[in-house]
């Protein structure tokens, strides 16, 4: 009887540990971006924990969505005055104030680049806070390179993409493409003839570099 009880106890312990092993595997899938919720059947003692974790994931998604919305509102609010300043510079140039127009245009472009740069980091932080989001860097970089070369075709700037095929980042694809798009677009405006988009694994993080032959490099 003692031997049977011992076997039954070992079986129960093994079943309980199997549930935690499955839970751990599901959590790893969420961290890697393959899943967005904890699915599966768990013992009644574990199910409340699973429910709380799913509620936490949902709350995080909502927070990220609000942060991204605020980042978009901020971008719109900052870029509109810069556009108006650019128009004023064009009017000043038309009125014969070329030096004043050039100074305004230079400062507007400088502010625009700073806005794009800091908004890119803000969106990266917000998007990276969503544990369920995961995107392929090479797919986004290739698509952006083709788009920007078409938009800036008259400048004849070559965009070279050297991104590893196995590099993924935690975040939404649209956010990554907006961040890289702003940087590559600015590089196309200022580069002399060439832009390089590279990626590297640095301390466990994927670092994407936009480097042109005029203004230097910017990291994402």
C-alpha positions as CSV (number, residue, x, y, z in Angstrom):
1,X,0.0,0.0,0.0
2,X,2.8,2.4,0.8
3,X,4.5,1.6,-2.5
4,X,1.2,2.3,-4.4
5,X,0.7,5.6,-2.5
6,X,4.3,6.6,-3.3
7,X,3.8,5.9,-7.0
8,X,0.5,7.9,-7.0
9,X,2.2,10.8,-5.2
10,X,5.1,10.8,-7.7
11,X,2.5,10.7,-10.6
12,X,0.7,13.7,-9.2
13,X,3.9,15.7,-8.7
14,X,5.0,14.9,-12.2
15,X,1.6,16.1,-13.6
16,X,1.9,19.3,-11.6
17,X,5.5,19.9,-12.9
18,X,4.4,19.2,-16.4
19,X,1.8,22.0,-16.2
20,X,4.5,24.4,-15.1
21,X,6.8,23.3,-17.9
22,X,4.1,23.9,-20.4
23,X,3.4,27.3,-18.8
24,X,7.1,28.2,-19.0
25,X,7.2,27.2,-22.7
26,X,4.1,29.4,-23.4
27,X,5.7,32.3,-21.7
28,X,8.9,31.8,-23.8
29,X,6.7,31.9,-26.9
30,X,5.2,35.2,-25.8
31,X,8.6,36.7,-25.1
32,X,9.8,35.6,-28.6
33,X,6.6,37.2,-30.2
34,X,5.2,33.9,-31.4
35,X,2.1,34.0,-29.1
36,X,0.1,36.8,-27.6
37,X,-1.8,34.9,-24.9
38,X,-1.3,31.9,-22.6
39,X,-3.4,29.1,-24.0
40,X,-4.0,25.5,-22.8
41,X,-5.6,23.6,-20.0
42,X,-4.0,23.9,-16.5
43,X,-4.9,22.6,-13.1
44,X,-7.3,24.6,-11.0
45,X,-4.5,25.7,-8.7
46,X,-2.6,27.2,-11.7
47,X,-5.5,28.6,-13.8
48,X,-5.9,31.8,-11.6
49,X,-2.2,32.6,-12.3
50,X,-2.7,32.1,-16.0
51,X,-5.8,34.4,-16.0
52,X,-3.8,37.1,-14.2
53,X,-0.9,36.8,-16.6
54,X,-3.3,37.1,-19.6
55,X,-4.9,40.2,-18.0
56,X,-1.5,41.7,-17.5
57,X,-0.6,41.1,-21.2
58,X,-3.9,42.7,-22.3
59,X,-3.2,45.7,-20.0
60,X,0.3,46.1,-21.5
61,X,-1.1,46.0,-25.0
62,X,-3.6,48.8,-24.2
63,X,-0.8,50.9,-22.6
64,X,1.4,50.5,-25.7
65,X,-1.5,51.4,-28.0
66,X,-2.1,54.6,-26.0
67,X,1.6,55.5,-26.0
68,X,1.9,55.0,-29.7
69,X,-1.2,57.2,-30.2
70,X,0.3,60.0,-28.1
71,X,3.6,59.7,-30.1
72,X,1.6,60.1,-33.3
73,X,-0.2,63.2,-31.9
74,X,3.1,64.7,-30.8
75,X,4.6,64.1,-34.3
76,X,1.7,65.9,-35.9
77,X,1.8,68.7,-33.4
78,X,5.5,69.4,-33.9
79,X,5.7,69.0,-37.7
80,X,2.9,71.4,-38.5
81,X,4.7,74.5,-37.1
82,X,7.8,73.4,-38.9
83,X,5.9,73.2,-42.2
84,X,4.6,76.7,-41.6
85,X,8.1,78.0,-40.9
86,X,9.3,76.5,-44.2
87,X,6.5,78.3,-46.0
88,X,7.6,81.6,-44.3
89,X,11.2,80.9,-45.5
90,X,10.0,80.5,-49.1
91,X,8.1,83.8,-48.9
92,X,11.1,85.5,-47.5
93,X,13.2,84.2,-50.3
94,X,10.6,85.4,-52.8
95,X,10.7,88.8,-51.3
96,X,14.5,89.0,-51.8
97,X,15.6,88.0,-48.3
98,X,17.7,85.0,-49.5
99,X,20.1,85.0,-46.5
100,X,17.2,85.1,-44.0
101,X,15.4,82.3,-45.9
102,X,18.4,80.1,-46.0
103,X,19.0,80.5,-42.2
104,X,15.4,79.7,-41.4
105,X,15.4,76.7,-43.8
106,X,18.6,75.4,-42.2
107,X,17.2,75.6,-38.7
108,X,13.9,74.1,-39.7
109,X,15.6,71.1,-41.3
110,X,17.8,70.7,-38.2
111,X,14.7,70.8,-35.9
112,X,12.9,68.4,-38.2
113,X,15.7,65.9,-38.0
114,X,15.8,66.2,-34.2
115,X,12.0,65.7,-34.0
116,X,12.2,62.6,-36.2
117,X,15.1,61.2,-34.2
118,X,13.6,61.6,-30.8
119,X,10.2,60.5,-31.9
120,X,11.7,57.4,-33.4
121,X,13.3,56.5,-30.0
122,X,10.0,57.2,-28.3
123,X,8.1,54.9,-30.6
124,X,10.8,52.3,-30.2
125,X,10.4,52.4,-26.5
126,X,6.6,52.2,-26.6
127,X,6.6,49.5,-29.3
128,X,9.3,47.5,-27.5
129,X,7.1,47.4,-24.4
130,X,4.7,45.1,-26.2
131,X,6.0,41.6,-25.5
132,X,3.8,40.0,-28.3
133,X,5.1,42.2,-31.1
134,X,8.0,40.9,-33.3
135,X,9.1,42.0,-36.8
136,X,11.7,41.1,-39.4
137,X,14.3,43.8,-39.9
138,X,15.4,42.8,-43.4
139,X,11.9,42.7,-44.8
140,X,11.2,46.3,-43.6
141,X,14.7,47.6,-44.7
142,X,14.4,46.2,-48.2
143,X,10.9,47.6,-48.7
144,X,12.0,51.0,-47.4
145,X,15.1,51.1,-49.7
146,X,13.0,50.5,-52.8
147,X,10.4,53.1,-51.7
148,X,13.0,55.8,-50.9
149,X,15.0,55.2,-54.1
150,X,11.8,55.7,-56.1
151,X,10.8,58.9,-54.1
152,X,14.3,60.4,-54.4
153,X,15.1,59.1,-57.9
154,X,16.3,62.5,-59.1
155,X,19.1,62.5,-56.5
156,X,20.6,59.2,-57.8
157,X,21.5,58.0,-54.3
158,X,22.3,54.3,-53.9
159,X,20.8,52.6,-50.8
160,X,22.7,49.5,-49.8
161,X,21.0,47.1,-47.3
162,X,23.3,44.9,-45.3
163,X,20.9,43.4,-42.7
164,X,21.2,39.8,-41.4
165,X,18.3,37.5,-42.4
166,X,17.9,36.2,-38.9
167,X,17.6,39.6,-37.2
168,X,14.2,40.3,-35.6
169,X,13.3,43.1,-33.2
170,X,10.5,43.3,-30.6
171,X,8.0,45.8,-31.9
172,X,5.4,46.4,-34.5
173,X,6.4,46.4,-38.2
174,X,4.7,49.7,-38.9
175,X,6.6,51.3,-36.1
176,X,9.9,50.0,-37.3
177,X,9.2,51.1,-40.8
178,X,8.2,54.6,-39.7
179,X,11.4,55.0,-37.6
180,X,13.7,53.7,-40.3
181,X,11.7,55.6,-43.0
182,X,12.2,58.9,-41.3
183,X,16.0,58.3,-40.9
184,X,16.5,56.9,-44.5
185,X,14.3,59.8,-45.9
186,X,16.5,62.4,-44.2
187,X,19.6,60.6,-45.3
188,X,18.4,60.6,-48.9
189,X,17.9,64.4,-48.7
190,X,21.5,65.0,-47.5
191,X,23.6,62.1,-48.8
192,X,26.0,62.7,-51.6
193,X,25.7,59.4,-53.4
194,X,25.4,56.5,-51.0
195,X,23.4,55.3,-47.9
196,X,24.1,52.1,-46.0
197,X,21.5,50.3,-43.8
198,X,23.2,47.7,-41.6
199,X,22.3,45.6,-38.6
200,X,24.5,44.0,-35.9
201,X,23.9,42.1,-32.7
202,X,25.3,44.1,-29.8
203,X,25.0,42.7,-26.3
204,X,21.9,40.7,-27.2
205,X,20.2,43.7,-29.0
206,X,19.8,44.2,-32.7
207,X,21.2,47.6,-33.6
208,X,20.2,49.0,-37.0
209,X,22.5,51.7,-38.4
210,X,21.6,54.2,-41.1
211,X,24.9,55.7,-42.4
212,X,25.3,58.1,-45.3
213,X,28.3,59.8,-46.8
214,X,27.3,63.3,-45.7
215,X,25.7,63.6,-42.2
216,X,27.1,60.4,-40.5
217,X,25.3,57.6,-38.9
218,X,22.2,57.2,-36.7
219,X,21.3,54.1,-34.7
220,X,18.0,52.5,-34.0
